[in-house]
Amino acid sequence: MTTATVTSKGQITIPAQVREALHVGAGDRVEFVEVEPGRYEFIAATRSVTDLKGMFGKPGKVVSIEEMNATISARGASAR
């Protein structure tokens, strides 16, 4: 198991083996995702937004902006 020490400023140095496995380097962003209370995953956030295209497949129904706004307005009014 690879470990790191937290400094007094709350910083850690990511071990070289982990940086290489995640393909991250100086200036890259990472995310800490809570998977359950007290347990986090460390994820490289180096992918571009365009890489996410198609991740969820095609929508089952195409909805216009007007339809979205009408639904939001109706739901907002019913919540009061």
Distance bins in CASP14 RR format, pairs under 12 A and 6 or more apart:
PFRMAT RR
TARGET T0000
AUTHOR 0000-0000-0000
RMODE 2
METHOD distances of the structure
MODEL  1
1 15 0 0 0 0 0 1 0 0 0 0 0
1 17 0 0 0 0 0 1 0 0 0 0 0
1 18 0 0 0 0 0 1 0 0 0 0 0
2 12 0 0 0 0 0 1 0 0 0 0 0
2 13 0 0 0 0 0 1 0 0 0 0 0
2 14 0 0 0 0 1 0 0 0 0 0 0
2 15 1 0 1 0 0 0 0 0 0 0 0
2 16 0 0 0 0 1 0 0 0 0 0 0
2 17 1 0 1 0 0 0 0 0 0 0 0
2 18 1 0 1 0 0 0 0 0 0 0 0
2 19 0 0 0 0 0 1 0 0 0 0 0
2 20 0 0 0 0 0 1 0 0 0 0 0
2 21 0 0 0 0 1 0 0 0 0 0 0
2 22 0 0 0 0 0 1 0 0 0 0 0
2 42 0 0 0 0 0 1 0 0 0 0 0
3 12 0 0 0 0 1 0 0 0 0 0 0
3 13 0 0 0 0 0 1 0 0 0 0 0
3 14 0 0 0 0 0 1 0 0 0 0 0
3 15 1 0 0 1 0 0 0 0 0 0 0
3 17 0 0 0 0 0 1 0 0 0 0 0
3 18 0 0 0 0 0 1 0 0 0 0 0
4 10 0 0 0 0 0 1 0 0 0 0 0
4 11 0 0 0 0 1 0 0 0 0 0 0
4 12 1 0 1 0 0 0 0 0 0 0 0
4 13 1 0 1 0 0 0 0 0 0 0 0
4 14 1 0 0 1 0 0 0 0 0 0 0
4 15 1 0 0 1 0 0 0 0 0 0 0
4 16 0 0 0 0 0 1 0 0 0 0 0
4 17 0 0 0 0 0 1 0 0 0 0 0
4 18 0 0 0 0 1 0 0 0 0 0 0
4 19 0 0 0 0 0 1 0 0 0 0 0
4 42 0 0 0 0 0 1 0 0 0 0 0
5 11 0 0 0 0 1 0 0 0 0 0 0
5 12 1 0 0 1 0 0 0 0 0 0 0
5 13 1 0 0 1 0 0 0 0 0 0 0
5 14 0 0 0 0 0 1 0 0 0 0 0
5 15 0 0 0 0 0 1 0 0 0 0 0
6 12 1 0 1 0 0 0 0 0 0 0 0
6 13 0 0 0 0 1 0 0 0 0 0 0
7 13 0 0 0 0 1 0 0 0 0 0 0
12 18 0 0 0 0 0 1 0 0 0 0 0
12 19 0 0 0 0 0 1 0 0 0 0 0
12 30 0 0 0 0 0 1 0 0 0 0 0
12 32 0 0 0 0 0 1 0 0 0 0 0
12 42 0 0 0 0 1 0 0 0 0 0 0
13 19 0 0 0 0 1 0 0 0 0 0 0
13 25 0 0 0 0 0 1 0 0 0 0 0
13 26 0 0 0 0 0 1 0 0 0 0 0
14 20 0 0 0 0 1 0 0 0 0 0 0
14 21 0 0 0 0 0 1 0 0 0 0 0
14 22 0 0 0 0 1 0 0 0 0 0 0
14 23 0 0 0 0 0 1 0 0 0 0 0
14 24 1 0 0 1 0 0 0 0 0 0 0
14 25 0 0 0 0 1 0 0 0 0 0 0
14 26 0 0 0 0 0 1 0 0 0 0 0
14 27 0 0 0 0 0 1 0 0 0 0 0
14 28 0 0 0 0 1 0 0 0 0 0 0
14 30 1 0 0 1 0 0 0 0 0 0 0
14 42 0 0 0 0 1 0 0 0 0 0 0
14 44 0 0 0 0 0 1 0 0 0 0 0
15 21 0 0 0 0 1 0 0 0 0 0 0
15 22 0 0 0 0 0 1 0 0 0 0 0
15 24 0 0 0 0 0 1 0 0 0 0 0
15 42 0 0 0 0 0 1 0 0 0 0 0
16 22 0 0 0 0 0 1 0 0 0 0 0
16 24 0 0 0 0 0 1 0 0 0 0 0
16 25 0 0 0 0 0 1 0 0 0 0 0
17 24 0 0 0 0 0 1 0 0 0 0 0
18 24 0 0 0 0 1 0 0 0 0 0 0
18 25 0 0 0 0 0 1 0 0 0 0 0
18 30 0 0 0 0 0 1 0 0 0 0 0
18 42 1 0 0 1 0 0 0 0 0 0 0
18 43 0 0 0 0 0 1 0 0 0 0 0
18 44 0 0 0 0 1 0 0 0 0 0 0
19 25 1 0 1 0 0 0 0 0 0 0 0
19 26 0 0 0 0 1 0 0 0 0 0 0
19 27 0 0 0 0 0 1 0 0 0 0 0
19 28 0 0 0 0 1 0 0 0 0 0 0
19 30 0 0 0 0 1 0 0 0 0 0 0
19 42 0 0 0 0 0 1 0 0 0 0 0
19 44 0 0 0 0 1 0 0 0 0 0 0
19 46 0 0 0 0 0 1 0 0 0 0 0
20 44 0 0 0 0 0 1 0 0 0 0 0
21 42 0 0 0 0 0 1 0 0 0 0 0
21 43 0 0 0 0 0 1 0 0 0 0 0
21 44 0 0 0 0 1 0 0 0 0 0 0
22 28 0 0 0 0 1 0 0 0 0 0 0
22 29 0 0 0 0 0 1 0 0 0 0 0
22 30 1 0 0 1 0 0 0 0 0 0 0
22 31 0 0 0 0 0 1 0 0 0 0 0
22 41 0 0 0 0 0 1 0 0 0 0 0
22 42 1 0 0 1 0 0 0 0 0 0 0
22 43 1 0 0 1 0 0 0 0 0 0 0
22 44 1 0 1 0 0 0 0 0 0 0 0
22 45 0 0 0 0 0 1 0 0 0 0 0
22 46 0 0 0 0 1 0 0 0 0 0 0
22 47 0 0 0 0 0 1 0 0 0 0 0
23 30 0 0 0 0 0 1 0 0 0 0 0
23 43 0 0 0 0 0 1 0 0 0 0 0
23 44 1 0 0 1 0 0 0 0 0 0 0
23 45 0 0 0 0 0 1 0 0 0 0 0
23 46 1 0 0 1 0 0 0 0 0 0 0
23 47 0 0 0 0 0 1 0 0 0 0 0
24 30 1 0 0 1 0 0 0 0 0 0 0
24 31 0 0 0 0 0 1 0 0 0 0 0
24 42 0 0 0 0 1 0 0 0 0 0 0
24 43 0 0 0 0 1 0 0 0 0 0 0
24 44 1 0 1 0 0 0 0 0 0 0 0
24 45 0 0 0 0 1 0 0 0 0 0 0
24 46 1 0 0 1 0 0 0 0 0 0 0
24 47 0 0 0 0 0 1 0 0 0 0 0
25 44 0 0 0 0 1 0 0 0 0 0 0
25 45 0 0 0 0 0 1 0 0 0 0 0
25 46 0 0 0 0 1 0 0 0 0 0 0
27 44 0 0 0 0 0 1 0 0 0 0 0
27 45 0 0 0 0 0 1 0 0 0 0 0
27 46 0 0 0 0 1 0 0 0 0 0 0
28 43 0 0 0 0 0 1 0 0 0 0 0
28 44 1 0 0 1 0 0 0 0 0 0 0
28 45 1 0 0 1 0 0 0 0 0 0 0
28 46 1 0 1 0 0 0 0 0 0 0 0
28 47 0 0 0 0 0 1 0 0 0 0 0
29 42 0 0 0 0 0 1 0 0 0 0 0
29 43 0 0 0 0 1 0 0 0 0 0 0
29 44 1 0 0 1 0 0 0 0 0 0 0
29 45 1 0 1 0 0 0 0 0 0 0 0
29 46 1 0 0 1 0 0 0 0 0 0 0
29 47 0 0 0 0 0 1 0 0 0 0 0
29 48 0 0 0 0 0 1 0 0 0 0 0
30 40 0 0 0 0 0 1 0 0 0 0 0
30 41 0 0 0 0 0 1 0 0 0 0 0
30 42 1 0 0 1 0 0 0 0 0 0 0
30 43 1 0 0 1 0 0 0 0 0 0 0
30 44 1 0 1 0 0 0 0 0 0 0 0
30 45 1 0 1 0 0 0 0 0 0 0 0
30 46 0 0 0 0 1 0 0 0 0 0 0
30 47 0 0 0 0 0 1 0 0 0 0 0
31 40 0 0 0 0 1 0 0 0 0 0 0
31 41 0 0 0 0 1 0 0 0 0 0 0
31 42 1 0 0 1 0 0 0 0 0 0 0
31 43 1 0 1 0 0 0 0 0 0 0 0
31 44 1 0 0 1 0 0 0 0 0 0 0
31 45 1 0 1 0 0 0 0 0 0 0 0
31 46 0 0 0 0 0 1 0 0 0 0 0
31 47 0 0 0 0 0 1 0 0 0 0 0
32 38 0 0 0 0 0 1 0 0 0 0 0
32 39 0 0 0 0 0 1 0 0 0 0 0
32 40 1 0 1 0 0 0 0 0 0 0 0
32 41 1 0 0 1 0 0 0 0 0 0 0
32 42 1 0 0 1 0 0 0 0 0 0 0
32 43 1 0 0 1 0 0 0 0 0 0 0
32 44 0 0 0 0 0 1 0 0 0 0 0
32 45 0 0 0 0 0 1 0 0 0 0 0
33 39 0 0 0 0 1 0 0 0 0 0 0
33 40 1 0 0 1 0 0 0 0 0 0 0
33 41 1 0 1 0 0 0 0 0 0 0 0
33 42 0 0 0 0 1 0 0 0 0 0 0
33 43 1 0 1 0 0 0 0 0 0 0 0
33 44 0 0 0 0 0 1 0 0 0 0 0
33 45 0 0 0 0 0 1 0 0 0 0 0
34 40 1 0 1 0 0 0 0 0 0 0 0
34 41 0 0 0 0 1 0 0 0 0 0 0
34 42 0 0 0 0 0 1 0 0 0 0 0
34 43 0 0 0 0 0 1 0 0 0 0 0
35 41 1 0 1 0 0 0 0 0 0 0 0
35 42 0 0 0 0 0 1 0 0 0 0 0
35 43 0 0 0 0 0 1 0 0 0 0 0
44 51 0 0 0 0 0 1 0 0 0 0 0
45 51 0 0 0 0 0 1 0 0 0 0 0
45 52 0 0 0 0 0 1 0 0 0 0 0
47 53 0 0 0 0 0 1 0 0 0 0 0
47 55 0 0 0 0 0 1 0 0 0 0 0
49 55 0 0 0 0 0 1 0 0 0 0 0
61 67 0 0 0 0 1 0 0 0 0 0 0
61 68 0 0 0 0 0 1 0 0 0 0 0
62 68 0 0 0 0 0 1 0 0 0 0 0
63 69 0 0 0 0 0 1 0 0 0 0 0
63 70 0 0 0 0 1 0 0 0 0 0 0
63 71 0 0 0 0 1 0 0 0 0 0 0
63 72 0 0 0 0 0 1 0 0 0 0 0
64 70 0 0 0 0 1 0 0 0 0 0 0
64 71 0 0 0 0 0 1 0 0 0 0 0
65 71 0 0 0 0 0 1 0 0 0 0 0
65 72 0 0 0 0 0 1 0 0 0 0 0
66 72 0 0 0 0 0 1 0 0 0 0 0
66 73 0 0 0 0 0 1 0 0 0 0 0
67 73 0 0 0 0 0 1 0 0 0 0 0
67 74 0 0 0 0 0 1 0 0 0 0 0
68 74 0 0 0 0 0 1 0 0 0 0 0
68 75 0 0 0 0 0 1 0 0 0 0 0
69 75 0 0 0 0 0 1 0 0 0 0 0
69 76 0 0 0 0 0 1 0 0 0 0 0
70 76 0 0 0 0 0 1 0 0 0 0 0
70 77 0 0 0 0 0 1 0 0 0 0 0
71 77 0 0 0 0 0 1 0 0 0 0 0
71 78 0 0 0 0 0 1 0 0 0 0 0
72 78 0 0 0 0 0 1 0 0 0 0 0
72 79 0 0 0 0 0 1 0 0 0 0 0
73 79 0 0 0 0 0 1 0 0 0 0 0
73 80 0 0 0 0 0 1 0 0 0 0 0
74 80 0 0 0 0 0 1 0 0 0 0 0
END
